[in-house]
Amino acid sequence: MVKDEKPSNKIRSNYFGLTFNSPIILLSGCVGFGDEYTRVDGYSNSDVGGICLKGTTLDERLGNNAQRIYETSDGMINAIGLQNPGADYVIDNILPSLNFNETNFIANISGASVDEYVAIVKKFDNSNINALEINISCPNVKEGGVHFGNDYEMTSKIVSECRKNTKKPLIIKLSPNQSNIGMSAQKCIDAGADGLSVINTISAMSIDIKSRKPVLDNINGGLSGPAIKPIALLKVFEAYQISKKYNIPIIGQGGIINYKDAIEFILAGASLVGLGTAMFYDPLICPKINDELVKYIEFNEIKNIKDLIGNLN
Ligand SMILES: Cc1cc2nc3c(=O)[nH]c(=O)nc-3n(C[C@H](O)[C@H](O)[C@H](O)COP(=O)(O)O)c2cc1C
């Protein structure tokens, strides 16, 4: 297929003072640093509303030892361990190579301490990145990550300190590995979050019965893909019960692979929908979902896709 042979229909929207070409956001860790799929014929970054870059720490990280990925029925478990070249490299060498006219780029920030989060936020605040996503929910690292997201006091502290140090839109990525995601959403909003990403991967493991060892060297990893969709939907619904009171948008994610999944997430309360694992199945999936979403709202005579958000009967 020739690039841009058939321009797809797209639904535009505005959140956090940014315009989104499409309600689709490509998720962190599944699309590298924004250029991963641009070499694929028929793929264009302009088919999506935003791209979350791979999780970035202050210093370069090599990530966990192999084996780091395992395919499960209807999903995958990963324990990459936040492999990335460090914030300065991303800002100095990667951001200048991205075409910001095509879509929004969102930095995904991880730290092992409040100070590390703040130091990275300050660096990106001085860059041309469109928004910041604060990951307090990575299940695959020994320090920080999901441990911070499951501790309300730490959540409040990280979000409020990040807020003090940036005027960019601040999106907090919540963990499903907690019993009260509504409380977590509340803490983030009280501390100044502009948006929520719901959900990160779900802690999981796999065992090789021949060697009787865990398949992943890290033992546990994060489960993603269609297997987690029903859990993700409930978490979005629960977070939305809080976020709707403050008009805080949610990027709903977890197992979305087609337009029907996307509509379900919007009905549960998502304003934007994230695609991660689906990109491994089909890198050309975004224009198809854009087309189907337009057909769905036209067929159902829905004036504005916003009318669907959280609009369950
Ligand atoms: C290989 C892989 C790497 C990931 N890396 C990150 C990351 O660096 N930061 C982050 O916030 N989420 C990361 N995630 C989680 C995804 O961004 C997303 O929240 C999750 O996979 C659920 O969506 P999905 O089922 O559509 O993949 C990663 C997921 C996968 C599969």
The ligand as a MOL file (V3000), in Angstrom:
LIG
                    3D

  0  0  0     0  0            999 V3000
M  V30 BEGIN CTAB
M  V30 COUNTS 31 33 0 0 0
M  V30 BEGIN ATOM
M  V30 1 C 6.3810 -4.3460 25.9040 0
M  V30 2 C 5.6330 -3.3280 26.7450 0
M  V30 3 C 6.3580 -2.2720 27.3190 0
M  V30 4 C 5.6930 -1.3250 28.1040 0
M  V30 5 N 6.3910 -0.2660 28.6200 0
M  V30 6 C 5.7400 0.7040 29.3230 0
M  V30 7 C 6.4500 1.8640 29.7930 0
M  V30 8 O 7.6480 2.0340 29.5920 0
M  V30 9 N 5.7370 2.7860 30.5060 0
M  V30 10 C 4.3850 2.6520 30.7520 0
M  V30 11 O 3.7830 3.5240 31.3910 0
M  V30 12 N 3.6990 1.5820 30.2760 0
M  V30 13 C 4.3460 0.6220 29.5800 0
M  V30 14 N 3.6290 -0.4460 29.0870 0
M  V30 15 C 2.1810 -0.5370 29.3280 0
M  V30 16 C 1.3860 -0.0140 28.1360 0
M  V30 17 O 1.6860 1.3360 27.8890 0
M  V30 18 C -0.1490 -0.1650 28.3660 0
M  V30 19 O -0.5490 0.6130 29.4640 0
M  V30 20 C -0.5590 -1.6210 28.6120 0
M  V30 21 O 0.1710 -2.4880 27.7730 0
M  V30 22 C -2.0470 -1.8640 28.4140 0
M  V30 23 O -2.4760 -1.6130 27.1020 0
M  V30 24 P -2.5600 -2.7360 25.9310 0
M  V30 25 O -3.3000 -3.9130 26.4910 0
M  V30 26 O -3.2800 -2.0440 24.8070 0
M  V30 27 O -1.1570 -3.0780 25.5720 0
M  V30 28 C 4.2830 -1.4240 28.3180 0
M  V30 29 C 3.5890 -2.4880 27.7240 0
M  V30 30 C 4.2330 -3.4230 26.9420 0
M  V30 31 C 3.4420 -4.5390 26.3150 0
M  V30 END ATOM
M  V30 BEGIN BOND
M  V30 1 1 1 2
M  V30 2 1 2 3
M  V30 3 2 2 30
M  V30 4 2 3 4
M  V30 5 1 4 5
M  V30 6 1 4 28
M  V30 7 2 5 6
M  V30 8 1 6 7
M  V30 9 1 6 13
M  V30 10 2 7 8
M  V30 11 1 7 9
M  V30 12 1 9 10
M  V30 13 2 10 11
M  V30 14 1 10 12
M  V30 15 2 12 13
M  V30 16 1 13 14
M  V30 17 1 14 15
M  V30 18 1 14 28
M  V30 19 1 15 16
M  V30 20 1 16 17
M  V30 21 1 16 18
M  V30 22 1 18 19
M  V30 23 1 18 20
M  V30 24 1 20 21
M  V30 25 1 20 22
M  V30 26 1 22 23
M  V30 27 1 23 24
M  V30 28 2 24 25
M  V30 29 1 24 26
M  V30 30 1 24 27
M  V30 31 2 28 29
M  V30 32 1 29 30
M  V30 33 1 30 31
M  V30 END BOND
M  V30 END CTAB
M  END
